[in-house]
Amino acid sequence: MKPFKPWLSLLALSFLALALATPAWASGSGPSLEVTDMLQNVLDWLSGPLATIVGGIAMAAAAFTWMFLRHERGADFAFRALLGTAIAIGAANIIDELVGQGALL
């Protein structure tokens, strides 16, 4: 019989609590500030069509790099371009999932 590991039970319970957590009902949206609107516009600009266009250019550059240089160097550049584009396009969604929306205090 294996010995009982309390830290493993605590880890499983913590994971379960985080997985079942719901956002606080009191975290409604307050009045919008001018700075918030401006920063939201910048975020929309950087994670929208501009990110898609820059990602397409990066993938084309990766393809040419892969075509004319060593295989491992081109594959590395293509992977980094693809990953960077995916992060740039989904940046707002990633942050919303990590910290949630509404009040952070």
N, C-alpha and C positions, 0 to 999 in steps of 0.2 A: 504494500500500500504506500502511495506517495505521501510525503508530509504535506500538511495543510499550509498554504501560502496566503497569509492575510493580505498582502500587498496586491496579489492578483485579483482577489475579490473586490478590494477597494478600487482597483483600476477598472474592472468590469462595471461596477456600480457607478463610477464617475462617467464612464462612457455612455451608459444608459441614461443618466441624468442629463447629459449634454445633448444626446440625441432626441430626447423627448421635451426639451425646453421650448417654451413658446415665448414670443415677444411680450414685453410688459404692455398692458392696456393703457397705461398712463403715458406712453411714449408717442403721443399724437404729434402731428406737425404743428409747429408754432408759426408765428408770423414770419414771412420770408424777408430776409435782409437783402439789400442791394448787392452786397459782396457775394452772398450765397447765389443769387441769380447769375452774377457775372461768372463765378467759378463753375457753376453748372453748365453754362454755355461753353466755357473752355473745355470741360470734360466731354460734353457732347461732341464738340468739334474734334478733339483728339482721339476719341474712341469710336467715332462714327465713320463716315466715308473717307476721311483723311487717312485713318489707320488702315483701311482696306487698300487704298491706293498705294501708300508707302509699303505695305506688305507685299502687294503685287510687284512693285519695283524691286523690292529686296529678293523676292523669289526668282525674278528674271535674272538679277545679278548673280544669285546663287547658282542658277542653271548654267550661266556662262562660266562661272568660276569652276563648276564641276566639269564642264566640257573641256576646258583648257588646262586645268591643273591636275594635281594628283587626286585620286578618288577620295581618300580619307579627308582631305582638306575641303573639297567641294561638298561632300556629304555633311561634314560638320557645319559648314556655312549654311547649307540648305536647312538643316535641322534647327539651327539657331534662328534663322529668318522665319521659319514656320512657327516656332514656339513664341518668338517675340511678337509676331503678328496676332497670334491667338490671345496672348496676354493683353495686348493693346486694345483689341476689339472687345474683349470681355472684362476689362479692368473694372468698370463700374459694378458689374454683376459679382465679380470676385470679392470686392470690398463689401458690398451689401451682404453677401453670405457670411463673411468673416465677422463683421462687427454689427450687422443689422442696421435698420433704419430708425431714425428718431433720436431721442435724447441718449447721450452716451454717458451721462453721469448717474 
